[in-house]
Amino acid sequence: MFRYLTAGESHGKALTTIIEGLPSGLTVSEEYINEQLARRQKGYGRGGRMLIEKDRAEILSGVRLTQTLGSPVTLLIRNKDWENWEEIMTPGLGEVPESRIVSKPRPGHADLAGAIKYNHQDIRNILERASARETAARVAVGAVARALLKEFGIRIASHVVEIGEVKARISQLPSLEEIQAASEASEVRCLAPQGEEDMKQRIDKAKAEGNSLGGIFEVIVDNLPLGLGSHVHWDRRLDGRLAGALMSIQAIKGVEVGLGFEAARREGSRVHDELFYDPTQGSYRKTNYAGGLEGGITNGEPLIVRAAMKPIPTLYQPLNSFDLQTKEPYQASIERSDVCAVPAAAVVGEAMVAIVLAQALQEKFGGDSIEEMKRNYQSYQEYVRGV
């Protein structure tokens, strides 16, 4: 089954990932992976590193010509900023100069908890791996997962719902193609033109104040077959797996499916999707309050999930902290950072949703080759249509 590991530090030589369990015969190209990586680097409010890194993945194994072999796929993303960090990041060199040791933990980061847990005096040993730079590798994995989903007509899009207190005013979601087009055309991935301008002005204000902003993004998936996931065990429920995957993204603090928290404010008659039957289309719903999931199982409706991202904790108006070595109070140290990374987080969210769905698709339809998976899929779809 589809599984992966990532490795690498933010300012190390490269990020690496190994993907295991892909069926043979799946078309995968560096060009498609790099298109997804480029999407992650866009967005109004991004920091200086996006001017340095132009992420490109290299396929090192598991693909011959354009198709997977069924063996592990290895991807490599080189860090172009590496040349500025060789002195203190190269394995096997001597000690780090005293002036380059990071001993002031930043509030809101993994710095202090990680340094204490792993017994490090130099916090760089924590922040290098805790950095959201690691999500570049996950987006590359997500691109491979998306390639698998595309074979079955499954499509994914995202858009930004809020940045700070500014909300996008959308009365009704357009089609998935329209969402994709409008989101890609917007610097903040917002579907509403006025909302985009308001969000950009809010980001400008935060930047001028040395502050940062979070927000909420939404991921939508259509053409999912009914029956992915299961109700029989907690760890097989697809809503739980999706929530865990999204919460694993750096700075994500909350996840909703369908109505989400709004469901808690409504009476049951305005929460549950009524069921109907038509001989030509079978069972269907007129609403999608459940967001495409019931009992941890996809129900055939579009999947709708949202994630809330906290403001990036690295501030140019630093908060109070203390020196881990001397215990004296200081203002937290500053690493190069973004003012707002919510649009980029939406792309990472798409990748994590794609990975979970690719895993669920394989669990349901199995197969060592893409042809075998498709045969199993077609047979199941014929069964569903006949119910």
N, C-alpha and C positions, 0 to 999 in steps of 0.2 A: 504494500500500500504506500501511497504518496507520503513521504516524510522527508524532512530536511534538517540540516544544521548550518548555522552561519558561524564564521570566525573572523577575527580581525579587530583592530583598534581604529579609533577615529583618525589618528595621525600616524598609523602604521603604514607598512608598505602597500597593503591592499586588503580588501574584504573578499572573503571566499565563502562559497556555499556548495554543499553537496546535496543533491536531490536523489532519493532512492525510490524505486517502486513505480516509475513511469512505464506505461505500456510501450511496446515497440511500435514504430510506424507513425508516431506523432510528429507533425511538422513543427519544428522549433528553429527560429533564426535569431542571430545576434541583433539583426535590424529591429525585429519586433521587441525584443527585450530592451534595447536601447531607447526605443520610442517611449516605453513606460518609464524608464529611468529619467528621461528628459522631462516628462510630465511632473515627476516628483520635485524637480529643481525649480519649477516655476512658482510664481505667486508673489503678490504685492506684500512687501514687508519682510522679504527674506534678507539674510545677512550677507556679509562679505564673502563667505566661503563659496557661495553659489557662483561668484565671479571667477573663482579659481578652479573648482571641480567641474568637469564636463564628463559626467559618468558614462562609461562604456563598459559593457560586459564582454568578456571573452569566454567562449565555450571551450573547455579543455578536454572534456571527455563525455562519452555517452551519446554523442550525436555524430552520425556520419553523413556528410553532405548536408541534407536538411532534415533528416529524420532520426528520431530516438532509436536506440538499439535495444532497449530494455535493461541496460546496465546503468549504474549510477552516472548522473550528469553533474559535472563540476563547472562552476561559474567563477570567474575572477573579475573583480572590479578594482583597478589600481587607484590609489590615492595620489592625485597630482601634487597635493600639498606636502607629500612625504619628504621632499628634498629640504624643506625648512625645518624638519624635525628629526633628521637622521642622527644628530649628535646625542639626543636623549631617548630615542625610540628604537635604535638598532639592537637586536638581540646579540649578546656576546661582547658588547663594549663595556668599558669601565663604569665607574660610578657617575651618577647624575650630578652636575655641578650644584652646589648649595643654592645658587641663585635661581635655578630652574625647578626646584622642589616646590610643589603646591601643598601648603599646610593649612590653608584657610578654607574650610568647607562652606559651600554656598547653600543658603536656605532653599529648600524645595528640590534639591538634587539628591542623588544617591551618595554624595560625597562622604558625609559623616557616618551614616549607617554602614556603608560599604567598607570604609577604612577601618572601622572598629571590628566589623565581622571578619574581614580577611587579614587583620593585623598589619595594615600598611601605614607607614608614616608619610609616604608621598601619595597624596590623593589622586594624582594623575593615574595611578594604577587602577583606580575605580572609574574616573570620569571618562577615560578613553573608551571603555567598553560600554558604559552606561549611556553614552552619547547617542542621540537619534541618528547619527551618521550610519549606524548599523542598519537602519531601515532601508538603505539603498540595496543591501543584499536581499532583504525581504521583498522589495518591489521586483527584483530580478526573479526571485522564486515565484512571486505572484504572476509574473508575465508568463512563465511556463505553465502555471495552473490555468491561467486564462486561455492559453492555447488549447488545453485539453477541454475546457468548458465550451469553447467556440465550436469544437467538433460536434457538439450536441445542440447547437443553436442557443446556448445560454449566454446572455449579455449582461454587462455590469456598467453602471454609471454612478457618478457621485456629484454632489453639489453642496455648497456651504449655506447653512440655514441662518447662522448667527455669527457675528464677530463682536466680542464684547457685549454691549447692550443693544447693538444694532441688529435688527432682524430683517430678513428678506421677506417682502410682502408678496406671497404667492397664493392666489385663491385656489388654484387647482394645478396639480402636476401635469405637465405636458407629456408627450410620448417619450420613451427612453431615448430615441434618436434625437429628439429636440433637446432633452436634458443634456445629452453628451455634447451636442453642438454649442449650446449656450454656455455650458460650464467651461468648455475648452477655450471659448472666446473671451471669457472673463478673467481678469487678473486675480480675482478673489474667488473664482469658481461659483459666482452667484448668478442665479437665473433671472433676477429682477434688475434691470438697468439702474433704477434709482437706488436700490439696495446696494449695488456695487459702488456707486459714488459715495454713499454715506459710509460704507465700510472703509473705503480708502481714506476718506477724511478722518475717520476715527483712528486708523492706523498712523496717519501722519501726526495726529495730536499726541498719541502715545510715544511715538519716536522722539518728538520734540521735548517731551517730559522725561525721557530716559526710562520709559516704562515698557511694558509688554502686554499683549492681549491674547486671550484664548477665544474659544467659540465652539460651535456645533456644526458637524457635517453629517450628511445623510448618504447612505449607499443603497442603491436600488438594483435588484437583479430580476430579470424577467425570463420567461421560457423555462423555468425550473420544473422538472417533473415532480408530480406528487409522489411522496414516499421516501424522500431523503431524510436521514436521521431516524430516531426511534424513541418510543415512550418507555421502553422496558428497563432501562438503567439510567441513573443520573448522568453518567459520563457519555451516554450515547444521544442525549437530547441535543438537537442541533442548535437550539437557541442558546443553551449554555455554552456550547463549543464556540459559537460565533461571538458571544459576549466575552469569553476568555481570550479569544484571539484579538479582538479589538482592544480590550483592556491591557493587553501586553504591549501595545504601542506606547512609547514614551509619552508621558504627560496626559494620557487619556484617563479620565476620572469617573466616567459614567457611560452606560450603554442603554439604549432603548430599542425595543422591537415593536413595530406597528404604532399603536397609540402610546405605548410606553407608560410613563407616569401619568399621562392624561387619563388613562383608563381607571386609575384610582379615584379620580374626581367625578366620574360619571356613574349614572345608574346602569345596571346590567343591560337594560333594553337599548342603551346607546353605545354599547361596547362590543357585543357579540354579533358576528356576521351571520345573517339569516341564510339558510340553504334553500336552493331551488333546483328543479330538474327539468331538462328539456331533452326530448328524444334525439335531437341532432347534435347537441353539445354535451349531454350528460349533466352531472351535477355542477352547479356554479353558485357564485355569490355576487351580490350587487354592491357590496362594500368590502373593504380590506382592512378593517380595524386591527385584525390580528397580525398584519404585516407579513402574511404568507406562511406563518408557522402556527400549528396547533398541536399541543401535546409533544412538542419537540420534533415534529415531523412537518416537512413542507406539504402544503395543501393545494399546490397548483397555482396559487395567486402570486403576484410579484412579491419578492422578499424586500422588506423595507427596514433598515436598521440605522440608528443614529448614534453618534459618539460625541461626548463632550470633552474638549481639550482645555486643560488649565493654561493660564498664561505661562510662557516660558520663564523659568525662574532666574535665568541670568539677566540681570538688569544693569543698565548703564547708570542707574541711580541705586547703587548696591545697598542691600539690607545688612543689618548687624550680624556679626558672627564672631568667632574667636579662633585664635591660632591653635591648631592641634598640638603643636610642639611646646609653645610657651604658655598656653592657656590665656594669653592676653586678648582683650577685645579688639576686634578689627572690623572694618567693613569688608564684606565678602569680595573675593577676587573675581575678576571678570574674564570669561572666555568669550571669543568672538561668537556672536549670537544673532538670532533673528528677533524682530519686533513682534511678528505674527507669522506662525507657520501652519495655520489651520488649513489653507488650501492644499499645502503639501501633505498634511496629515490625512486629508480626504483621499489622496492617491494611495497612500500607504494603507488606509482603511480598505480601499478596493482590493488591494493585493492580499490582505489577510482574509477577507471574505472569500476571495477566489480560492485561496489555499484550502480553507475549511470545506468549501463546496466541492472542490476537486477530490478531496479525501472522501467525502460522503458519496460522491458519484462512483468512485472506485469500489467503495464498500458495497454499494447497491448492485452494481453491474459487473464488477470483477473483470477478468480478462487479462492475458499477458500481452495482447496486441490491441491496437485501437480498433481493428476490424472485429475482434471478438467482443469487445465492449459494446460496439454499435449493434451487433446482432442481439446481444442480451437486452440492450436498451429498446430496440424495436419490438422485440417479443413482449416486453413488459408494457410498453405503450399500447400495444394492441389489446392486452388484457385490461388495462385501465379504461380504454375507450369502450370496452364491452360491458363494463359494470353499470 
